[in-house]
Amino acid sequence: MIALAEMAVAVLRTADGREKAALSRKFAAAWQAARHDGETPEIGVCAPPLKPARPDRPELLSPRDVPHRKPGSPGGRIALLHAVAHIELNAVDLHWDIIARFTDVKMPMGFYDDWVKAADEESKHFNLMCDCLEALGSHYGALPAHAGMWRAAEDTADDFMGRLAVVPMVLEARGLDVTPNMIEVFKRAKAYQAVEALETIYAEEVAHVAYGSKWFHFLCGRHELDPKDAFHGLVRKYFHGVLKPPFNEEKRAEAGIPPDFYWPLTEKV
């Protein structure tokens, strides 16, 4: 089995979404089988690209230029599923990137177990969204998408704790806030395939946010930092704007993020 960092870079360098997801799941299965057998596979060192490979479509636009469609219409529901597919594909790359990019920091094997599992689940989520789009006569790449999704990765490319603070603990936590309303949109439309897919994503994303919180607190302990103060400082440094309520306080708490972490970030300093 090749080193984990090499697996990560191979996924990052795969452009096609379905192929990326398939390779991600293949590598995750190999890693998990080795760990189940009691092995300690090699992490390795491998320089990841600053940006992952991407397919020719979708066209990537500035956030303000991405068309807004009413979610109550069939076209709006397709656009919503397409947006989630785009988020999930970026999440696949984000989770493999955090594995490869910070190999200079000594971490317990549990860290790699968590992020391999998260990358595997994000790959499953991307496939679920693609299946939903195809069932509705569309596909990933049929609509333009948000060009800024990778910005958080670029901004935190040299800051491990910054990456943990902004990606799982802010961006993925936001998914916990908005997904319940998305599920209701598809329930009203009796689009049960999409409902089932989004409920799977919602259930599994809690753990991804929790991984971020767990390893952020781990590094704060290693460096004798106050987690709340460190989190506030890093989010204000790297996240562009303020956090916007309403928050899913129940699921955020389940993921290990208490209200005093995020409510102060709703205000400009």
C-alpha positions in Angstrom: 0.0 0.0 0.0 1.4 3.4 -0.9 1.8 6.1 1.8 -1.3 8.0 2.9 0.1 11.3 1.7 0.6 9.9 -1.8 -3.0 8.6 -1.8 -4.1 12.1 -0.8 -2.2 13.8 -3.6 -3.5 11.2 -6.2 -7.1 12.2 -5.2 -6.3 15.9 -5.4 -4.8 15.5 -8.9 -7.9 13.6 -10.3 -10.1 16.1 -12.2 -13.3 14.2 -12.9 -15.7 14.2 -9.9 -16.9 10.7 -10.1 -13.4 9.4 -10.7 -12.1 11.5 -7.8 -14.8 10.1 -5.5 -14.1 6.5 -6.7 -10.4 6.8 -6.0 -11.0 8.4 -2.6 -13.3 5.6 -1.6 -10.8 3.0 -2.9 -7.9 4.5 -0.8 -10.1 4.9 2.2 -11.1 1.3 2.1 -7.5 0.2 1.8 -6.5 2.4 4.8 -9.4 1.2 6.9 -8.7 -2.4 6.1 -5.1 -2.1 7.2 -6.1 -0.3 10.4 -8.7 -3.0 11.1 -5.9 -5.6 10.8 -3.9 -3.7 13.5 -1.4 -2.2 11.0 0.2 1.3 11.3 0.5 2.3 7.7 3.0 4.9 6.5 1.8 8.5 6.4 4.7 9.7 4.2 5.4 13.1 2.8 4.1 14.4 -0.5 3.6 18.0 -1.6 -0.1 18.6 -2.5 -1.0 21.0 -5.3 -2.1 24.5 -4.1 -5.4 23.8 -6.0 -7.0 20.5 -6.8 -7.6 19.3 -10.3 -11.1 20.2 -11.5 -13.3 19.1 -14.5 -14.0 21.6 -17.3 -17.5 21.9 -16.0 -19.1 23.4 -14.0 -18.1 27.0 -14.9 -16.8 28.6 -11.8 -18.2 32.1 -11.1 -17.7 34.8 -8.4 -20.3 34.2 -5.7 -22.2 37.3 -6.6 -22.5 36.1 -10.2 -23.9 32.6 -9.5 -27.6 32.8 -10.5 -30.1 32.6 -7.6 -33.2 30.4 -8.2 -36.3 29.8 -6.1 -35.9 26.5 -4.3 -39.6 25.9 -4.6 -39.4 25.4 -8.4 -38.1 22.2 -10.1 -35.2 24.3 -11.6 -34.5 25.7 -8.2 -34.3 22.3 -6.6 -31.9 21.1 -9.2 -29.8 24.2 -8.6 -29.8 23.5 -4.9 -28.7 19.9 -5.4 -26.0 21.1 -7.8 -24.7 23.5 -5.2 -24.5 20.8 -2.6 -22.7 18.5 -5.0 -20.2 21.2 -5.5 -19.7 21.7 -1.8 -19.3 17.9 -1.3 -16.7 17.6 -4.1 -14.7 20.4 -2.5 -15.0 18.7 0.9 -13.5 15.5 -0.6 -10.4 17.6 -1.6 -10.3 19.6 1.6 -10.2 16.4 3.8 -7.4 14.8 1.7 -5.6 18.1 1.6 -5.4 18.4 5.4 -3.9 14.9 5.5 -1.2 15.7 2.9 -0.4 19.4 3.6 0.5 19.1 7.3 2.5 16.0 7.5 5.3 18.0 9.1 3.2 18.2 12.3 3.4 15.0 14.3 -0.2 13.7 14.9 -1.7 10.6 16.4 -2.9 7.9 14.0 -6.4 8.7 15.2 -6.2 12.0 13.3 -5.6 10.2 10.0 -8.3 7.7 10.8 -10.8 10.5 11.3 -10.0 12.4 8.1 -9.8 9.4 5.9 -13.3 8.4 7.2 -14.5 12.0 6.6 -13.1 12.0 3.0 -14.7 8.7 2.3 -18.1 9.9 3.5 -17.8 13.2 1.5 -17.1 11.0 -1.6 -20.3 9.1 -0.8 -22.2 12.4 -0.4 -21.0 13.7 -3.8 -22.1 10.5 -5.4 -25.5 10.7 -3.7 -26.0 14.3 -5.0 -24.9 13.2 -8.5 -27.4 10.4 -8.4 -30.2 12.8 -7.4 -29.3 15.2 -10.2 -29.2 12.4 -12.8 -32.5 11.1 -11.7 -33.9 14.6 -12.4 -32.3 14.7 -15.9 -29.4 16.9 -14.9 -25.8 16.3 -13.9 -22.9 17.8 -12.0 -21.4 20.5 -14.2 -24.7 21.4 -15.9 -24.9 24.7 -13.9 -22.3 27.3 -12.9 -20.9 27.0 -9.4 -19.2 29.1 -6.7 -15.5 29.8 -7.4 -14.6 30.7 -3.9 -15.0 27.3 -2.3 -11.3 26.6 -2.2 -10.4 30.0 -0.8 -10.3 28.9 2.8 -7.8 26.1 1.9 -5.5 28.6 0.2 -5.8 31.1 3.0 -4.8 28.4 5.6 -2.3 26.5 3.5 0.4 27.3 6.0 -1.6 27.3 9.2 -2.8 23.9 10.5 -4.9 25.3 13.4 -6.3 27.9 11.1 -7.5 25.2 8.7 -9.2 23.3 11.5 -10.8 26.4 12.8 -12.2 27.7 9.4 -13.0 24.5 7.4 -14.7 22.0 9.8 -15.6 24.4 12.6 -17.0 27.3 10.5 -17.8 26.1 7.0 -19.0 22.6 7.8 -20.7 23.8 10.9 -22.7 26.1 8.7 -24.0 23.0 6.9 -25.5 21.9 10.1 -27.4 25.2 10.3 -28.9 25.1 6.7 -29.4 21.5 5.9 -32.7 21.0 7.9 -34.4 23.7 5.8 -33.1 22.1 2.6 -34.5 18.7 3.7 -37.9 20.4 4.2 -37.8 21.9 0.6 -37.5 18.4 -0.8 -40.1 16.9 1.5 -42.6 19.4 0.4 -41.8 18.5 -3.2 -42.1 14.8 -2.4 -38.6 14.3 -3.7 -37.8 11.4 -1.5 -34.5 10.4 -3.1 -33.1 13.8 -2.3 -34.6 13.8 1.2 -32.9 10.5 2.0 -29.6 11.7 0.6 -29.6 15.0 2.5 -30.6 13.2 5.7 -27.6 11.0 5.3 -25.3 14.0 4.7 -26.8 15.8 7.7 -26.3 12.9 10.1 -22.7 12.3 9.0 -21.6 15.9 8.8 -21.9 16.3 12.6 -19.0 13.9 13.0 -16.9 15.9 10.5 -17.4 19.1 12.5 -16.6 17.1 15.7 -13.3 15.9 14.2 -12.4 19.5 13.6 -13.2 20.5 17.2 -11.5 17.5 18.7 -8.2 18.0 16.8 -8.3 21.8 17.3 -8.6 21.3 21.0 -5.8 18.7 20.9 -3.4 21.2 19.3 -4.5 24.0 21.7 -3.6 21.6 24.5 -0.2 20.8 22.9 0.6 24.6 22.6 -1.1 25.6 25.9 -3.6 27.9 24.2 -7.1 28.8 25.3 -9.3 27.1 22.7 -12.0 29.7 22.6 -9.5 32.7 22.3 -7.5 30.8 19.7 -10.6 30.0 17.7 -11.8 33.6 17.7 -8.4 34.9 16.6 -8.0 32.4 13.8 -11.5 32.8 12.4 -11.2 36.6 12.5 -7.9 36.3 10.6 -9.0 33.8 7.9 -12.7 33.9 7.6 -14.0 36.8 5.4 -17.0 38.3 7.1 -18.9 37.6 10.3 -20.9 34.4 11.2 -24.6 34.7 10.5 -27.3 33.2 12.7 -29.6 31.3 13.0 -27.4 28.5 14.4 -28.2 24.9 14.9 -27.1 25.0 18.6 -28.1 21.4 19.3 -26.0 19.9 16.5 -23.1 22.3 17.1 -23.1 21.3 20.7 -23.2 17.6 19.7 -20.1 18.3 17.5 -18.3 19.9 20.4 -18.7 23.6 19.6 -20.5 25.6 22.4 -22.3 28.9 21.8 -19.5 31.1 23.2 -17.3 30.0 20.4 -19.5 31.3 17.6 -21.9 33.9 18.9 -19.1 36.5 19.5 -18.1 36.1 15.8 -21.4 37.4 14.7 -20.2 40.9 15.4 -17.5 42.9 13.7 -14.5 43.8 15.8 
